[in-house]
Amino acid sequence: MKTILIKDTTKEEREEIIRASLDCGAGGCENCSSCWLGGGSPWGIYQDYIDGKREISEINMKYMEEYRQDRQIL
C-alpha cells in the first residue's frame, strides 16, 4: 500500500489527499466554521504538504501547538 508521505506521492496526489480529507460532506469549505473560529484556511494550513515541504504530521503538530496555546481541548 502506498503511503501519504511526500516521498511516496506526487503534488497532484497530495492535493487530492487534502481535498478528500477535508470533505466533511457539508458541501465544501464555505460551510465550515474552522476559518472563522481562528483555525485558518485549511488550504493554507496544508499548502506546505501539497508543495512537498512538510509532512502532514508536522503540520498537524505545529497547528495544535499554536491553536491550543496550552488550553486543555479534548
Summary of the structure (lengths in Angstrom):
residues: 74
radius of gyration: 13.3
end to end distance: 31.8
largest distance: 37.0
contacts: 137
relative contact order: 0.13
helix: 59%
strand: 0%
